[in-house]
Amino acid sequence: MSPALKIAAFIRHSQVPTVAWVDRAAIGPAALIAAACEKVIISRDSAWGDGQSIALVGTAGAKVAADPMADVPSPALKSLQSDGAFHPILILVGMVDRNVAIDEVRNKITGMTRFVSPETRARLIRVTATLPGHGKVHPWVYVKADKRSGTLLTLGGREAVQMGAASAVIHDPETLPALLNITAPSIPVLRLDFLEKASRFCSTFQVRFFLFVIMLVCGYLEFSHPGLLIPALIGLTALALFLGGPMLTGLANWWEVGIIFMGIVIIAFDFVHFGGLGLLAIPGFILAIIGMIASFVPMGVSAVGAEQAFQTGLGVVTLGMITAGVIIVVFIKYLHITPGFRRLQLQPKLAAAHRGSVSDASADLLFVGAVGRAVSELRPSGKAMFDKHLVTVVSRNEFIAPGLPVEIVEIRENQIIVQKISDDAGPLLEVAV
């Protein structure tokens, strides 16, 4: 909301006449920007109002509705108070305060229509006037409730003009120059550039959900098969897009990025120095998740808007973790038959042989304590030769240069963990490489 308040203040203090053209919708913070203009022109099918993300709590809105000059702490209400000279303040407050109700009353003598609070409506209905030949009458009659308590006001084109908030409704933007008495044949329009479009696209919760799933899946592939680098690059790219769009649109902040980065560093430290993801990684995961959820909540929004944004972030993260978990389970089960990935995981038969359930000639060479030699650099993942069998292995807590002897210290479902044999380990069996 802070950028919207700054734009509204800039428009309000400009020295030139300003007109807001609502072509599709001015919702939430955009409603404040439209209200800051001296005139609002709206298309027939547009909407103006519904400040859900800046909705107020408490009685501040009612105070401003009763007294436009009332002192209130809300920045949004202070902005709307400044716009009361251009538009009915009650209508503006109704866009951001659920507690404000708006009733429509009509004077049956003059035909005048007013939009007032229920208290003002009750007072007007009690007013009496004396007409020649008719005696005392009540000129004001109640017509309908245009906004009930518990809702936010959203105006279409016709309603905005009827309530006095907008100046005109038009169907074709080409008629704007004539309506505004502009001699130019057309009005130049500033279009969104590629970066702005991309940031908006990456800020949608559907895209962020997709990016979050990619991060988790690629993170699993990199941590379970260290040294591949490609999953890490894809995951980091997804993370950059996950945070980049919201940062450009004002949703995410640097402190949230810092929390996420700190969590990732803790997870990586646990993996590199302890050979896997242990208890130390738990606070890292917690910090990263907190930062990702917080990136959905923009700064400066109301309590209602923050709660809604938090629920959206929590939903995206929760559903993303469930979806990524399903994909990871599928990977674990079928990675060995997937083209391009089959070398990353032992076949189930071979893995079972390592646990002693199946007898296999090649599996006899891959057991805890078996000695081989690194063929490629283990950083920490790479290739090692055991007899005449070349297999993918992962080193434990160290980088191993090619040609050095290694020993299998652990065999997991889809990994062979090795460590370098120290120089004083004694004579080694000769290994064909």
Residue pairs with C-beta under 8 A, 6 or more apart in sequence:
1 29
1 32
1 53
1 54
1 75
1 76
1 298
1 300
1 301
1 302
1 305
2 250
2 299
2 300
3 29
3 250
4 29
4 30
4 32
4 33
5 29
5 32
5 75
5 76
5 79
5 300
7 33
7 36
8 32
8 33
8 35
8 36
8 79
8 83
9 36
9 79
11 18
11 33
11 36
11 37
12 36
12 82
12 83
17 38
17 39
18 36
18 37
18 38
18 39
19 37
19 38
19 39
19 40
19 41
19 180
20 26
20 33
20 34
20 35
20 36
20 37
20 39
20 40
20 41
21 41
21 42
21 173
21 176
22 34
22 40
22 41
22 42
22 43
22 46
22 47
22 48
22 166
23 43
23 46
23 173
24 43
24 46
24 47
25 46
25 47
25 48
26 33
26 34
26 46
26 47
26 48
26 49
27 47
27 48
27 49
27 50
27 51
27 52
27 154
28 50
28 51
28 52
28 53
28 54
28 305
29 51
29 53
29 54
31 48
31 49
31 50
31 51
31 95
31 96
32 51
32 54
32 76
32 79
32 80
34 40
34 48
35 79
35 80
35 83
35 86
35 87
35 92
36 79
36 82
36 83
37 86
38 86
39 86
39 166
39 167
40 48
40 87
40 160
40 165
40 166
40 167
41 166
41 167
41 168
41 169
41 170
41 176
41 179
41 180
42 48
42 155
42 156
42 157
42 160
42 161
42 166
42 168
42 169
43 157
43 169
43 170
43 171
43 173
44 156
44 157
44 158
44 169
44 170
44 171
45 156
45 157
46 156
46 157
47 154
47 155
47 156
48 95
48 154
48 155
48 160
48 165
48 166
49 94
49 95
49 152
49 153
49 154
49 155
50 95
50 152
50 153
50 154
51 76
51 95
51 96
51 152
52 152
52 304
52 305
52 308
53 298
53 301
53 302
53 305
53 308
53 309
54 76
54 96
54 301
54 302
54 305
55 96
55 97
55 98
55 152
55 302
55 304
55 305
56 74
56 76
56 77
56 96
56 97
56 98
56 99
56 302
56 304
57 302
57 303
57 304
59 99
60 72
60 73
60 74
60 77
60 97
61 77
61 93
61 96
61 97
61 99
61 100
62 97
62 99
62 100
63 70
63 72
64 70
64 72
64 77
64 80
64 81
64 89
64 93
65 89
65 90
65 93
65 94
65 97
65 100
65 117
66 117
66 119
68 81
68 84
68 89
69 81
72 78
72 81
74 302
75 300
76 96
76 302
77 93
77 96
80 89
80 92
80 93
80 96
81 89
83 89
83 92
84 92
87 164
87 165
88 115
88 163
88 164
88 165
90 100
90 102
90 115
90 116
90 117
91 102
91 115
91 153
91 155
91 163
91 164
91 165
92 165
93 100
94 100
94 102
94 147
94 152
94 153
95 152
95 153
95 154
96 152
96 302
97 152
98 149
98 150
98 151
98 152
99 149
99 150
100 117
100 147
100 149
101 117
101 118
101 145
101 147
101 148
101 149
102 115
102 116
102 117
102 145
102 146
102 147
102 153
103 115
103 116
103 117
103 118
103 121
103 142
103 143
103 144
103 145
103 146
104 113
104 114
104 115
104 142
104 143
104 144
104 145
104 146
105 113
105 114
105 115
105 116
105 121
105 124
105 125
105 140
105 141
105 142
105 143
106 112
106 113
106 114
106 140
106 141
106 143
107 113
107 114
107 139
107 140
108 139
108 140
108 141
109 129
109 131
109 137
109 139
110 139
113 143
113 162
114 124
115 146
115 163
115 164
116 124
121 142
124 140
125 138
125 140
125 141
125 142
126 138
127 138
127 139
127 140
128 136
128 137
128 138
129 136
129 137
129 138
129 139
130 136
130 137
131 137
146 153
146 159
146 163
147 153
155 163
155 165
155 166
157 166
157 169
158 169
160 166
160 169
161 167
161 168
161 169
168 179
170 176
170 179
173 187
174 186
176 182
176 187
177 183
177 184
177 185
177 186
177 187
192 200
195 248
196 248
198 245
199 244
199 245
199 246
199 248
199 249
200 245
200 249
201 207
201 245
202 208
202 211
202 241
202 242
202 244
202 245
202 246
203 245
203 246
203 249
203 251
205 296
205 312
205 315
205 316
207 241
207 245
208 242
208 245
208 246
208 296
208 316
209 316
209 319
209 320
209 323
211 238
211 239
211 241
211 242
212 238
212 242
212 292
212 316
212 317
212 320
212 324
213 320
213 323
213 324
213 327
214 234
214 235
214 238
215 235
215 238
215 239
215 242
216 320
216 321
216 324
216 328
217 231
217 235
217 324
217 327
217 328
217 331
218 231
218 232
218 234
218 235
218 238
219 231
219 235
220 324
220 328
220 331
221 228
221 231
221 331
221 344
222 228
222 229
222 231
222 232
222 235
223 271
223 277
224 414
224 415
225 231
225 344
225 381
225 392
225 394
225 415
226 271
226 379
226 380
226 381
226 394
227 378
227 379
227 380
227 381
227 382
227 394
228 344
228 381
239 260
242 292
242 295
243 252
243 256
243 257
243 260
243 295
246 252
246 295
246 296
247 253
247 257
250 298
250 299
251 295
251 296
251 297
251 298
252 295
253 295
253 299
256 291
256 292
256 294
256 295
257 291
257 295
258 291
259 287
259 288
259 290
259 291
259 294
260 287
260 288
260 291
260 292
260 295
262 284
262 287
263 283
263 284
263 285
263 286
263 287
263 288
263 289
263 290
263 291
264 284
264 288
265 284
266 280
266 281
266 283
266 284
266 287
267 277
267 281
267 284
267 285
267 288
269 280
270 276
270 277
270 278
270 280
270 281
270 284
271 277
271 281
272 397
273 397
274 280
274 397
275 396
275 397
275 417
289 317
292 313
292 317
293 310
293 313
293 314
293 317
294 313
295 313
296 309
296 310
296 312
296 313
296 316
297 306
297 309
297 310
297 313
298 305
298 309
301 309
331 338
331 341
332 345
332 413
332 414
335 341
335 342
335 344
335 345
335 414
336 342
336 345
336 346
336 347
336 348
336 414
343 392
344 392
344 414
345 414
346 354
346 413
346 414
346 416
349 358
349 360
350 360
350 362
350 363
350 366
351 411
351 413
351 414
352 358
353 359
353 360
353 363
354 363
354 366
354 367
354 411
362 389
365 386
365 387
365 389
366 386
366 389
366 391
366 408
366 411
366 416
367 408
367 411
368 408
368 409
368 410
368 411
369 407
369 408
370 386
370 407
370 408
371 386
371 405
371 406
371 407
371 408
371 421
371 428
371 429
371 431
372 384
372 385
372 386
372 387
372 405
372 406
372 407
372 408
372 418
372 431
373 384
373 385
373 403
373 404
373 405
373 406
373 431
373 433
374 382
374 383
374 384
374 393
374 400
374 401
374 402
374 403
374 404
374 405
374 406
375 382
375 383
375 384
375 385
375 390
375 402
375 433
376 382
376 383
376 402
377 399
377 400
377 401
377 402
378 384
378 393
378 394
378 395
378 399
378 400
378 406
378 418
379 395
379 399
380 394
380 395
380 396
380 397
380 398
380 399
380 400
381 392
381 393
381 394
381 395
382 392
382 393
382 395
382 400
383 390
383 391
383 392
383 393
384 390
384 391
384 393
384 406
384 416
384 418
385 391
385 431
385 432
385 433
386 408
386 431
387 431
387 432
388 432
391 416
392 416
393 406
393 408
393 415
393 416
393 417
393 418
394 415
394 416
394 417
394 418
395 406
395 417
395 418
395 419
395 420
396 409
396 410
396 417
396 418
396 419
397 419
398 419
398 420
400 406
400 418
400 420
404 420
404 421
405 420
405 421
405 428
405 431
406 418
406 419
406 420
406 421
407 418
407 419
407 421
408 416
408 417
408 418
409 417
409 418
409 419
410 416
410 417
411 417
421 428
